[in-house]
């Protein structure tokens, strides 16, 4: 099965031969290797690039690593640490590349799981000095986090960030109707390999294994987290609170009162950052729309892949309203928006006739270059009261930027008399 990832493929094509190391980052198992070694390699071949000039090497492939054994036979190809994790001898790899290349012809180096090469930054910076090399790498989040890239490559890297399948990508690859595709997506998310698994049990097992054996293990080992049980409980609490405000202090109190565990807000804040750095979680800050400033310490957290979130809590608490909100948030991020949670302060009379200050919420305030839009996620707007509720905050925003209400119901798009666009989730996701 060929899964089209045209958005990301075009980004790589645009960066071709730009003199920088193209670094493909993203959540583990979201399709980085497939993008580079299948889609981009096919593109190069289709554009008459000699296959001998395309050097693909996967550092997590036993067959590829064995190719290095003949170089410097007196030295070991692999070194192992105390946890039995291996790294590849860089001298052997350099000799291998030198054996396949010359100083005249142009070469494309497609290097997968580069963090498994010892001193990979020095090696890549050395390759970069060879003007006939165009270099592309992928790496798992243990060493290829965006913060690491900035510091280690010092301006020599050009990052392409890959997300799990968007709903549209999943829908186009699935051959399902919209309703069936959405039911599948809201439950299992967009990890590409799921398209190869037919049974529900198999999909659940795959996602649970990803979380426990890869993500949790990777984050805790990388950052030296010792209390793994509390860390996993933190992940569960965050997954149960998507679409709700929370903060490290609130979470500390939850651990004290419910879990009877001492877990300081300082440690929680640090550990949430680790989760964000691993691309598992995103944070939406509270933004005062009228005051044009960020407010308070509470935020909302959304999972990069809703299926992984559901797996974390054993596919319980699959509330369609909160899941829909998470899916919309991910789609906005995928489309390149910076996304905050909007707060609109208004003055209203209470039952006693006194004016009081109230805060209304706009689900998402979205910014991209010179574009801004406000979005409400509404699972249903069947009643006049519900329509008024969803419109209220948007009506109070007096600027001229687009205001949109996305509803799960199958409807024809229309504009309210206040100029608010109302569109179905289907139309919006597939636009």
Buried (B, 14 or more C-beta within 10 A) or exposed (E): EEBEBEBBBEBBEEBBEEEBBBBBBBBBBBBBBBBBBBBBBEBBEEEEBEEEBBBBBBBBBEEBBEBBEEBEEEEEBBEEEEEEEBBBBBBBBBBBBEEBBEEEEEBBBBBBBBBBBBEBBEBBBEBBEBEEBBBBBBBBBBBBBBEBBEEBBEEBBBBBBBBBBBBBBBBBBBEBEBEEBBEBBBBBBBBBBBBEBEEEEEBBEBBBEBBEEBBBEBBBEBBEBEBEEBBBBBBBBBBBBBBEBBBBBBBBEBBEEEBEBEBEBEBBBEBBBBBBBBBBBBBBBBBBBBEEEEEEBBBBBBBBBBBBBBBBBEBEBEBEEBBBBBBBBBBBBBEEBBBBBBBBBBEEEEEEEEEEEEEBBBBBBBBEEEEBBBBBBBBEBEEEEBBEBBBBBBBBBEEEEEBBBBBBEEBEEEEBEEEBBBBBBBBBBEE
